[in-house]
């Protein structure tokens, strides 16, 4: 059984019936970095600087609303909580 990594290596011969997948895999070779943890990714690609303003602190009400969004078991279930938190957060100016 061949794996995606085998498909990317020069040693693996692509199967005739997987030519499109093999071509796409070859074209994407060496275009990804990883594995890289989220914290390291942020430090490498989105570093903090002295000119970056601090993130606003969330109120207890805002934090609870975000927890309700995260706890939703389906996309439909999260809509009302998501709209509520957007309305709460819209009072912050981004300018």
N, CA and C atoms as a LAMMPS dump frame, in Angstrom:
ITEM: TIMESTEP
0
ITEM: NUMBER OF ATOMS
285
ITEM: BOX BOUNDS ff ff ff
-5.0000000000000000e+02 5.0000000000000000e+02
-5.0000000000000000e+02 5.0000000000000000e+02
-5.0000000000000000e+02 5.0000000000000000e+02
ITEM: ATOMS id mol type element x y z
1 1 1 N 0.851 -1.173 0
2 1 2 C 0 0 0
3 1 3 C 0.895 1.235 0
4 2 1 N 0.641 2.186 -0.869
5 2 2 C 1.477 3.375 -0.93
6 2 3 C 0.868 4.483 -0.086
7 3 1 N 1.715 5.343 0.427
8 3 2 C 1.244 6.46 1.237
9 3 3 C 1.492 7.755 0.486
10 4 1 N 0.959 8.838 1.012
11 4 2 C 1.169 10.15 0.413
12 4 3 C 2.649 10.493 0.365
13 5 1 N 3.377 10.166 1.448
14 5 2 C 4.801 10.475 1.492
15 5 3 C 5.58 9.684 0.445
16 6 1 N 5.173 8.442 0.211
17 6 2 C 5.819 7.649 -0.825
18 6 3 C 5.566 8.263 -2.196
19 7 1 N 4.381 8.819 -2.364
20 7 2 C 4.027 9.446 -3.629
21 7 3 C 4.906 10.662 -3.888
22 8 1 N 5.333 11.333 -2.827
23 8 2 C 6.175 12.515 -2.972
24 8 3 C 7.636 12.176 -3.205
25 9 1 N 8.06 11.011 -2.806
26 9 2 C 9.47 10.675 -2.934
27 9 3 C 9.814 10.356 -4.382
28 10 1 N 11.069 10.53 -4.738
29 10 2 C 11.527 10.248 -6.092
30 10 3 C 11.602 8.753 -6.339
31 11 1 N 11.622 7.949 -5.283
32 11 2 C 11.789 6.508 -5.403
33 11 3 C 10.485 5.799 -5.782
34 12 1 N 9.348 6.396 -5.443
35 12 2 C 8.064 5.739 -5.685
36 12 3 C 7.606 5.999 -7.112
37 13 1 N 7.232 4.959 -7.812
38 13 2 C 6.69 5.096 -9.162
39 13 3 C 5.185 5.289 -9.055
40 14 1 N 4.644 6.354 -9.622
41 14 2 C 3.2 6.591 -9.517
42 14 3 C 2.411 5.537 -10.277
43 15 1 N 1.31 5.122 -9.696
44 15 2 C 0.438 4.144 -10.345
45 15 3 C -0.267 4.818 -11.515
46 16 1 N -0.493 4.08 -12.59
47 16 2 C -1.111 4.642 -13.787
48 16 3 C -2.503 5.199 -13.5
49 17 1 N -3.272 4.518 -12.656
50 17 2 C -4.631 4.977 -12.377
51 17 3 C -4.677 6.147 -11.391
52 18 1 N -3.547 6.525 -10.826
53 18 2 C -3.49 7.66 -9.902
54 18 3 C -2.649 8.8 -10.479
55 19 1 N -2.633 8.923 -11.798
56 19 2 C -1.765 9.912 -12.439
57 19 3 C -2.072 11.339 -11.984
58 20 1 N -3.328 11.674 -11.881
59 20 2 C -3.682 13.04 -11.459
60 20 3 C -3.2 13.298 -10.042
61 21 1 N -3.466 12.357 -9.126
62 21 2 C -3.011 12.524 -7.746
63 21 3 C -1.492 12.59 -7.678
64 22 1 N -0.836 11.761 -8.452
65 22 2 C 0.623 11.755 -8.458
66 22 3 C 1.177 13.072 -8.987
67 23 1 N 0.548 13.6 -10.034
68 23 2 C 0.978 14.879 -10.599
69 23 3 C 0.794 16.001 -9.581
70 24 1 N -0.364 16.026 -8.936
71 24 2 C -0.615 17.053 -7.923
72 24 3 C 0.371 16.935 -6.759
73 25 1 N 0.626 15.718 -6.314
74 25 2 C 1.565 15.505 -5.216
75 25 3 C 2.958 15.991 -5.613
76 26 1 N 3.364 15.687 -6.829
77 26 2 C 4.692 16.113 -7.288
78 26 3 C 4.786 17.639 -7.356
79 27 1 N 3.722 18.278 -7.866
80 27 2 C 3.721 19.744 -7.97
81 27 3 C 3.762 20.418 -6.604
82 28 1 N 3.238 19.768 -5.579
83 28 2 C 3.202 20.361 -4.245
84 28 3 C 4.41 19.981 -3.398
85 29 1 N 5.285 19.152 -3.943
86 29 2 C 6.48 18.706 -3.223
87 29 3 C 7.303 19.91 -2.761
88 30 1 N 7.765 19.869 -1.53
89 30 2 C 8.604 20.91 -0.922
90 30 3 C 7.887 22.254 -0.76
91 31 1 N 6.575 22.259 -0.723
92 31 2 C 5.822 23.501 -0.568
93 31 3 C 5.203 23.655 0.819
94 32 1 N 5.456 22.711 1.706
95 32 2 C 4.866 22.737 3.037
96 32 3 C 5.952 22.676 4.093
97 33 1 N 5.674 23.287 5.222
98 33 2 C 6.568 23.24 6.37
99 33 3 C 5.848 22.468 7.457
100 34 1 N 6.557 21.578 8.113
101 34 2 C 5.889 20.894 9.207
102 34 3 C 6.487 19.538 9.472
103 35 1 N 6.02 18.86 10.455
104 35 2 C 4.981 19.331 11.369
105 35 3 C 5.515 20.439 12.282
106 36 1 N 4.648 21.346 12.607
107 36 2 C 5.024 22.493 13.419
108 36 3 C 3.865 22.774 14.373
109 37 1 N 4.163 22.856 15.661
110 37 2 C 3.13 23.135 16.651
111 37 3 C 2.57 24.539 16.491
112 38 1 N 1.354 24.747 16.98
113 38 2 C 0.687 26.038 16.839
114 38 3 C 1.484 27.171 17.476
115 39 1 N 2.008 26.946 18.67
116 39 2 C 2.768 27.997 19.355
117 39 3 C 4.026 28.368 18.571
118 40 1 N 4.749 27.369 18.07
119 40 2 C 5.953 27.635 17.286
120 40 3 C 5.606 28.341 15.977
121 41 1 N 4.507 27.942 15.342
122 41 2 C 4.054 28.596 14.116
123 41 3 C 3.808 30.082 14.361
124 42 1 N 3.086 30.389 15.44
125 42 2 C 2.8 31.785 15.759
126 42 3 C 4.077 32.568 16.045
127 43 1 N 5.011 31.957 16.769
128 43 2 C 6.274 32.646 17.075
129 43 3 C 7.084 32.895 15.797
130 44 1 N 7.054 31.938 14.867
131 44 2 C 7.831 32.062 13.632
132 44 3 C 7.202 33.011 12.62
133 45 1 N 5.879 32.94 12.457
134 45 2 C 5.228 33.663 11.373
135 45 3 C 4.385 34.855 11.811
136 46 1 N 4.031 34.934 13.079
137 46 2 C 3.263 36.062 13.604
138 46 3 C 3.858 36.522 14.933
139 47 1 N 5.119 36.908 14.911
140 47 2 C 5.759 37.269 16.185
141 47 3 C 5.157 38.544 16.78
142 48 1 N 5.161 38.603 18.094
143 48 2 C 4.713 39.807 18.795
144 48 3 C 5.777 40.883 18.645
145 49 1 N 5.335 42.115 18.66
146 49 2 C 6.283 43.223 18.623
147 49 3 C 5.815 44.302 19.581
148 50 1 N 6.702 45.211 19.895
149 50 2 C 6.369 46.289 20.828
150 50 3 C 5.269 47.193 20.259
151 51 1 N 5.164 47.259 18.932
152 51 2 C 4.162 48.132 18.318
153 51 3 C 2.776 47.478 18.246
154 52 1 N 2.693 46.203 18.589
155 52 2 C 1.404 45.5 18.535
156 52 3 C 0.604 45.831 19.792
157 53 1 N -0.621 46.347 19.606
158 53 2 C -1.428 46.649 20.791
159 53 3 C -1.869 45.366 21.48
160 54 1 N -2.07 45.419 22.794
161 54 2 C -2.523 44.213 23.495
162 54 3 C -3.938 43.841 23.071
163 55 1 N -4.245 42.57 23.119
164 55 2 C -5.596 42.106 22.798
165 55 3 C -6.555 42.597 23.882
166 56 1 N -7.755 42.958 23.486
167 56 2 C -8.719 43.404 24.506
168 56 3 C -9.078 42.251 25.435
169 57 1 N -9.302 42.579 26.706
170 57 2 C -9.713 41.573 27.687
171 57 3 C -11.198 41.322 27.515
172 58 1 N -11.582 40.064 27.554
173 58 2 C -12.992 39.714 27.423
174 58 3 C -13.685 39.788 28.77
175 59 1 N -14.917 40.264 28.749
176 59 2 C -15.718 40.265 29.968
177 59 3 C -16.183 38.842 30.233
178 60 1 N -16.71 38.605 31.417
179 60 2 C -17.227 37.283 31.756
180 60 3 C -18.356 36.892 30.806
181 61 1 N -19.211 37.858 30.462
182 61 2 C -20.326 37.601 29.546
183 61 3 C -19.805 37.189 28.16
184 62 1 N -18.784 37.885 27.664
185 62 2 C -18.203 37.556 26.355
186 62 3 C -17.536 36.181 26.374
187 63 1 N -16.829 35.896 27.444
188 63 2 C -16.159 34.604 27.566
189 63 3 C -17.178 33.458 27.603
190 64 1 N -18.257 33.638 28.335
191 64 2 C -19.306 32.626 28.4
192 64 3 C -19.969 32.437 27.03
193 65 1 N -20.156 33.53 26.291
194 65 2 C -20.752 33.43 24.958
195 65 3 C -19.836 32.643 24.016
196 66 1 N -18.537 32.87 24.101
197 66 2 C -17.587 32.112 23.278
198 66 3 C -17.593 30.634 23.66
199 67 1 N -17.721 30.353 24.944
200 67 2 C -17.791 28.956 25.383
201 67 3 C -19.034 28.263 24.827
202 68 1 N -20.157 29.004 24.72
203 68 2 C -21.374 28.422 24.149
204 68 3 C -21.174 28.107 22.669
205 69 1 N -20.471 28.979 21.957
206 69 2 C -20.173 28.713 20.542
207 69 3 C -19.314 27.455 20.428
208 70 1 N -18.283 27.36 21.254
209 70 2 C -17.375 26.214 21.204
210 70 3 C -18.061 24.917 21.612
211 71 1 N -19.055 24.998 22.464
212 71 2 C -19.731 23.794 22.959
213 71 3 C -20.814 23.288 22.015
214 72 1 N -21.137 24.057 20.996
215 72 2 C -22.196 23.639 20.067
216 72 3 C -21.814 22.323 19.397
217 73 1 N -22.811 21.482 19.204
218 73 2 C -22.546 20.174 18.604
219 73 3 C -22.792 20.157 17.103
220 74 1 N -23.33 21.238 16.567
221 74 2 C -23.513 21.341 15.122
222 74 3 C -23.387 22.81 14.723
223 75 1 N -23.185 23.02 13.445
224 75 2 C -23.054 24.387 12.944
225 75 3 C -24.332 25.178 13.199
226 76 1 N -25.462 24.566 12.987
227 76 2 C -26.74 25.252 13.191
228 76 3 C -26.896 25.67 14.653
229 77 1 N -26.465 24.804 15.581
230 77 2 C -26.593 25.105 17.008
231 77 3 C -25.729 26.288 17.442
232 78 1 N -24.681 26.577 16.701
233 78 2 C -23.79 27.65 17.129
234 78 3 C -24.2 29.029 16.613
235 79 1 N -25.115 29.112 15.666
236 79 2 C -25.431 30.394 15.05
237 79 3 C -25.882 31.462 16.038
238 80 1 N -26.857 31.172 16.86
239 80 2 C -27.381 32.217 17.76
240 80 3 C -26.311 32.684 18.74
241 81 1 N -25.505 31.759 19.27
242 81 2 C -24.423 32.153 20.18
243 81 3 C -23.355 32.956 19.44
244 82 1 N -23.08 32.566 18.205
245 82 2 C -22.068 33.264 17.422
246 82 3 C -22.507 34.693 17.1
247 83 1 N -23.745 34.861 16.707
248 83 2 C -24.274 36.201 16.432
249 83 3 C -24.24 37.039 17.698
250 84 1 N -24.598 36.452 18.816
251 84 2 C -24.581 37.168 20.092
252 84 3 C -23.175 37.672 20.421
253 85 1 N -22.16 36.797 20.267
254 85 2 C -20.8 37.216 20.588
255 85 3 C -20.309 38.267 19.601
256 86 1 N -20.719 38.184 18.346
257 86 2 C -20.341 39.22 17.377
258 86 3 C -20.917 40.574 17.772
259 87 1 N -22.148 40.564 18.242
260 87 2 C -22.76 41.815 18.691
261 87 3 C -22.046 42.368 19.92
262 88 1 N -21.677 41.492 20.832
263 88 2 C -20.938 41.941 22.014
264 88 3 C -19.584 42.533 21.629
265 89 1 N -18.877 41.837 20.748
266 89 2 C -17.524 42.268 20.368
267 89 3 C -17.518 43.447 19.408
268 90 1 N -18.64 43.717 18.754
269 90 2 C -18.673 44.812 17.774
270 90 3 C -18.499 46.179 18.419
271 91 1 N -18.602 46.236 19.714
272 91 2 C -18.392 47.525 20.384
273 91 3 C -16.917 47.936 20.397
274 92 1 N -15.996 46.975 20.107
275 92 2 C -14.585 47.296 20.03
276 92 3 C -14.289 47.917 18.665
277 93 1 N -13.545 48.979 18.658
278 93 2 C -13.164 49.61 17.407
279 93 3 C -11.871 48.996 16.915
280 94 1 N -11.805 48.664 15.629
281 94 2 C -10.61 48.093 15.044
282 94 3 C -9.701 49.151 14.441
283 95 1 N -10.056 50.419 14.558
284 95 2 C -9.223 51.479 13.988
285 95 3 C -8.337 52.103 15.026
